[in-house]
Amino acid sequence: MDTVTAIRNRILQLCNERDITINKLATSAALSPSSVKNILYGKSQNPKILTIKMLCDGLDITLSEFFSTPEFDNLEQEIQ
């Protein structure tokens, strides 16, 4: 699994846990729904950390909480 897929999966997981839609997340994160959907559908291959921070703010979690999952811990190194 790559980093972008891990980010996508984590966003979807957090939305499911909170029973919120992507549009609701975008609104609470002060982002456009298209920005969030670009990450989820792979159009954004390198989401900015500021965008992820805004999503975390919208979800009321820290960046540390966002990235603190086995999925991120087990990512392969990007540079070989």
N, C-alpha and C positions, 0 to 999 in steps of 0.2 A: 504494500500500500504506500502511496505517496502522501506528501504533506497536505496538498490541496484536498485530496480525498478525505484525509483525517479531519481537516477543518470542516468540510462539508458534513461529514457524518456527525461531528460533535454539535454543530448548529442544529441539525435535524433532531438529534437526541434530546438536546435541551428544550427545543420547542415541544417535542412530544411529552417530555416530563412535566412541562408547565401548561400543556394543553393550549398552546397559542399558535396562531397561524404565522406564516412568513410575513404577511402584510402587517400583522399586529407587532411582530418583532421589529420590523423596519420602522414603524411609527414610533415605538418606544425607544428605539436607538437613534432617532433623528436621521435616518437614512432613507433613501428612496427604495421602494420595493424592488426596482430593477437592479439596484446595487447588490442587494442580498441575493436575488435570484441569479445574478451573474456568477456569484461565488458558488451557489448550489448547483448550477447547471454547467459549470466548467468553463464559462466564457472568461472568467477572471482566473488566470492561471497563477497569479501572484498577489493575493489580497494583501493590502497594506495592513501593518500592525495597528495603525490608527483606526481603520475600519473594524478590525476584530475587537479593539478596545471599546469602540462605540457599541458594538453588538453585546459585549459583556456588560456595559453600563445599562443597556436596555433589558438585559436578563438579570440585572442586579447581582452579578458575580464579578470576581476579580479575574484578571488575565491568568493568574496562577491557577485558579479553579478551572478555567476553561481548558488549559493545557495539561492539567493534572489527571491524566487518564492513561491506562496501559497502552492504548492505541498510539498516543504520542511518545510514550516511553520506548516503544518497540520500533519506531521508524528507522529505516535504513538511513545511513549518511547520504546526503545529497551529492557530496563530492567524493568520488572514488579515487 
